[in-house]
Amino acid sequence: MAEKTECTSRFYSDFEMKIIVLKICFLSIGFSQINPFEVSYYSVQKDSVGIPAPAKAMFKSLLIPGWGQIQNKEPWWKPVLFAGLETIGWLSSSRYGNRAEDIRREFEAFGDIHWELERWYSRTQTIFPDRWQGILIGTHKLGLKIGGNYYYTDQLTELLNRYSWLDISVIRDRDFYENIGKYDQFVGGWDDAYDDPFDSEGNWWTVQKGSVESIILTQQKDYYRDLRHQSNLLKHYSRYAVSVVMFNHIVSGLDAAWIANKKEKNLPGFHLNYDPLNKWGVGGVGITFTW
């Protein structure tokens, strides 16, 4: 009897286990038909509030100056003003930049024609007879190329023991065009008819810069420097025009937000920032802009 009871108990345990497994299978199949992360299965109250008008106006004008002013239905001259400044700024930047590039190509071509490495080497010995080797090494260098190898002008004296002038070429990069017009170290390369470089007249002359520095000029070098100065000046103008464009975006955006806030009677608040190190206790003014 005890043996029968043990068998019956074991039977029911196996049967219950099968039922549990079947339930798990059915539950798995059921859940597989439902995505618990699908929002449509849940009751969700959607946010019906859009972007606030001041924020929308500000972002529009930050993107395209004058656009936010149109949204605010401001007088026609305001969006025209901001759009006009945008147009003038980009046109000016392009015009100045293109002109600067034209002059850059002009002074580089002039330098290629009128400055020569071999002349620089020999004439430096004439200008500075007692210290020409130190002048060649100098504080600045020009790149040199011999075959597939690269060197610098401070190695030129040594290189001439192994190579001819036909083998050596100077690398005419940005540093080259700056150095030949800026430093006395390279003045000997210009092709002006030579005369005393340390007087104040003739094809070569010396001018005083400040109280301690002087610079040797030639007619060719002086003309080259003028062209380079014009190009650099126009590049500055081009960058200034871009700065005006960026400033125009910011002003247009802030103006659009200000007017939109004003129309909603939501003006910015002002407060003083406390500074214990200031004897008056004021460290600045804070502006709170809300919408």
Secondary structure, DSSP 4 states (H G I P E B T S, - for coil): -HHHHHHHHHHHHHHHHHHHHHHHHHHHHHHHT--TT-GGGS----------HHHHHHHHHHHSTTHHHHHTT--THHHHHHHHHHHHHHHHHHHHHHHHHHHHHHHHHHHHHHB-HHHHHHHHHHHSTTTHHHHHHSS---EEEETTEEEEGGGHHHHTTT--TTTEEE--SHHHHHHHHH-GGGGGGB-SPP--TTSSSSSEEEEEETTTEEEEEEHHHHHHHHHHHHHHHHHHHHHHHHHHHHHHHHHHHHHHHHHHHHHTT-PPEEEEEE-TTSTTSEEEEEEE---
